[in-house]
Amino acid sequence: MGPLKSYPLHFVFFILILCSCNELSEYDNERIQEALSDSLVTSSTTWNLNMEIMEDGFRKLSLKSSKAVTIRYDDEKRTQLSGPVQIQVFEADTLSTEVFADSALYIPKEAEFELFENVKVFSRNGKQLFADHLLWNRNGDKVTTPGYVLIITETDSIAATGFEGTTTLTEYTLKKVTGKTQFN
């Protein structure tokens, strides 16, 4: 039998193979999707991030970072910001507070920024805060740190271990306080 005469035989064999292949059942497709989504982790990297967040037509927040890496898994999403990191907080489109740090972690689900190393907060009222670590919850406008913090105002400087307050530094509570103040 020559090569041309075996051609119809190969064709029939090929058709039989195709007919024997069935589509996966819906159950099988669901199991495959479940297995894939269990191990599905996505990430994206952005260089020279410059982002503005608007609410009700007003600028609420401005964020700058040299690098942002967003990692998603399951229902969790986290963005690691590499510095320098700069955050400007606005009230009715007016700058109220500026925050600087070497790096930060943003957790959107909690609306929280966790700031690390060389954290500096400058408020519109002239108060300044310096710390190595700061946790800022945007929804509650609450800023906390269990560690060392230094607050400088026009008349005094206060050092403490432990801080809880607002981003504008108008209200705060300090623990284990040391420092100097001037009375007139």
C-alpha positions as CSV (number, residue, x, y, z in Angstrom):
1,M,0.0,0.0,0.0
2,G,1.5,3.3,-1.1
3,P,1.5,6.6,0.8
4,L,-1.5,8.0,-1.2
5,K,-3.7,4.9,-0.6
6,S,-3.2,5.1,3.3
7,Y,-4.4,8.7,3.3
8,P,-8.2,7.8,3.6
9,L,-7.3,5.4,6.4
10,H,-5.5,8.2,8.4
11,F,-8.4,10.5,7.8
12,V,-11.0,8.0,9.2
13,F,-8.7,7.4,12.3
14,F,-8.4,11.2,12.9
15,I,-12.2,11.6,12.7
16,L,-12.7,8.8,15.2
17,I,-10.3,10.4,17.7
18,L,-12.1,13.8,17.3
19,C,-15.5,12.2,17.9
20,S,-14.3,10.4,21.0
21,C,-13.2,13.7,22.7
22,N,-16.1,15.2,24.6
23,E,-16.3,18.6,26.3
24,L,-15.6,18.7,30.0
25,S,-18.7,18.5,32.2
26,E,-19.9,21.6,34.1
27,Y,-18.7,19.9,37.3
28,D,-15.2,19.4,35.9
29,N,-15.1,23.0,34.7
30,E,-16.1,24.2,38.1
31,R,-13.4,22.1,39.8
32,I,-10.7,23.4,37.5
33,Q,-11.8,27.0,38.0
34,E,-11.9,26.5,41.8
35,A,-8.4,25.0,41.7
36,L,-7.1,27.9,39.6
37,S,-8.7,30.6,41.7
38,D,-7.4,29.1,44.9
39,S,-3.8,29.7,43.7
40,L,-4.5,32.9,41.8
41,V,-2.4,35.7,43.0
42,T,-2.1,38.8,40.8
43,S,0.3,41.7,41.1
44,S,1.0,44.9,39.3
45,T,3.8,47.4,39.6
46,T,3.6,51.1,39.0
47,W,6.6,53.4,38.8
48,N,6.5,57.1,39.8
49,L,2.9,56.9,41.1
50,N,1.1,60.2,41.2
51,M,-2.6,59.8,42.2
52,E,-5.4,62.2,43.2
53,I,-8.4,61.0,45.1
54,M,-11.6,63.0,44.6
55,E,-14.7,62.9,46.8
56,D,-17.9,65.0,46.1
57,G,-16.0,67.0,43.5
58,F,-13.2,68.0,45.9
59,R,-9.6,66.7,46.1
60,K,-9.4,64.6,49.2
61,L,-5.9,63.0,48.9
62,S,-2.8,63.3,46.8
63,L,-0.4,60.4,46.8
64,K,3.1,60.2,45.4
65,S,5.5,57.3,45.5
66,S,8.5,56.2,43.4
67,K,7.1,52.6,43.2
68,A,3.8,50.9,44.0
69,V,3.3,47.2,44.0
70,T,-0.3,46.0,44.3
71,I,-0.9,42.4,45.3
72,R,-4.3,40.7,45.1
73,Y,-5.3,37.4,46.5
74,D,-8.8,36.1,47.3
75,D,-10.7,39.2,48.5
76,E,-7.5,40.9,49.8
77,K,-5.7,43.7,48.1
78,R,-2.6,45.5,49.5
79,T,-0.4,48.1,47.9
80,Q,3.3,48.4,49.0
81,L,4.6,51.9,48.4
82,S,8.4,52.5,48.1
83,G,9.7,55.9,48.9
84,P,9.9,58.5,49.2
85,V,6.2,58.5,49.9
86,Q,4.3,61.7,50.1
87,I,0.6,62.0,51.1
88,Q,-1.3,65.3,51.1
89,V,-4.6,65.4,52.9
90,F,-7.2,68.0,51.8
91,E,-10.3,69.5,53.5
92,A,-12.6,71.1,51.0
93,D,-9.8,71.3,48.4
94,T,-7.5,73.1,51.0
95,L,-4.3,71.4,52.1
96,S,-4.6,70.4,55.8
97,T,-1.8,67.9,56.4
98,E,1.3,66.6,54.6
99,V,2.8,63.2,55.4
100,F,6.2,61.9,54.3
101,A,7.7,58.4,54.9
102,D,10.4,56.1,53.4
103,S,7.7,53.4,52.7
104,A,4.1,52.6,53.3
105,L,1.5,49.9,53.0
106,Y,-2.1,50.7,51.9
107,I,-4.9,48.3,52.7
108,P,-8.0,49.5,50.8
109,K,-10.5,47.2,52.6
110,E,-9.6,48.9,55.9
111,A,-8.8,52.3,54.4
112,E,-5.5,52.2,56.3
113,F,-2.1,53.5,55.5
114,E,0.8,52.0,57.5
115,L,3.8,54.3,57.2
116,F,7.4,53.2,58.0
117,E,10.7,54.9,58.7
118,N,11.3,58.6,58.8
119,V,7.6,59.4,59.1
120,K,7.0,63.2,59.2
121,V,3.6,64.9,59.5
122,F,3.2,68.6,59.0
123,S,-0.3,70.1,59.7
124,R,-1.7,73.4,58.6
125,N,-1.8,74.7,62.2
126,G,2.0,74.5,62.4
127,K,2.3,71.3,64.5
128,Q,4.8,68.7,63.4
129,L,5.0,65.0,64.2
130,F,8.0,62.7,63.8
131,A,8.0,58.9,64.2
132,D,9.4,55.7,62.9
133,H,6.0,54.0,62.4
134,L,2.5,55.4,62.1
135,L,-0.9,53.8,61.3
136,W,-3.5,56.0,59.8
137,N,-7.1,55.0,59.4
138,R,-8.7,57.3,56.8
139,N,-12.3,56.5,57.6
140,G,-12.0,57.5,61.3
141,D,-9.3,60.1,60.6
142,K,-7.3,58.3,63.4
143,V,-3.5,58.2,63.6
144,T,-1.8,55.9,66.1
145,T,1.6,54.5,66.9
146,P,2.8,52.4,69.9
147,G,6.4,53.6,69.4
148,Y,8.4,56.8,69.9
149,V,6.9,60.0,68.6
150,L,8.1,63.7,68.8
151,I,5.6,66.5,68.4
152,I,6.9,70.0,67.8
153,T,4.7,73.2,68.1
154,E,5.6,76.9,68.0
155,T,6.0,76.9,71.8
156,D,7.1,73.4,72.8
157,S,8.3,69.9,71.9
158,I,6.9,66.8,73.4
159,A,8.4,63.3,73.2
160,A,6.4,60.2,74.0
161,T,6.1,56.5,73.5
162,G,2.6,55.9,72.2
163,F,0.4,58.3,70.3
164,E,-3.3,58.5,69.3
165,G,-4.8,61.5,67.4
166,T,-6.2,63.1,64.3
167,T,-4.3,63.8,61.0
168,T,-4.5,67.6,61.7
169,L,-2.8,67.1,65.1
170,T,-5.5,69.2,66.7
171,E,-6.5,66.4,69.1
172,Y,-4.2,63.7,70.5
173,T,-3.3,61.6,73.5
174,L,0.3,60.8,74.4
175,K,1.6,58.0,76.7
176,K,4.9,58.0,78.6
177,V,5.5,61.7,78.0
178,T,8.8,63.6,78.3
179,G,9.7,67.0,76.9
180,K,9.9,70.8,77.4
181,T,7.3,73.5,77.3
182,Q,7.3,77.2,77.8
183,F,4.8,79.1,79.9
184,N,4.3,82.8,79.4
